[in-house]
Amino acid sequence: MEAEIIEPAIKACLAEIHAKLKAAEQITRAAQACAEAGGVAEAIRVSMDIEQFDIRSRTAS
């Protein structure tokens, strides 16, 4: 394959990874805030959103 095809594809993949990691970071921050405020059960529920996010990203590819 030519670099003109490969490089944009790699850049697109990296951009998608970056977006997914940012979303996971936001979920993690929310879960951490819940835990620090004493809502450990809520923190667990919120953190489970990361797992669902991961499952959706795997099935979308």
Secondary structure by P-SEA (a helix, b strand, c coil): ccaaaaaaaaaaaaaaaaaaaaaaaaaaaaaaaaaaacaaaaaaaaaaaaaaaaaaaaaac
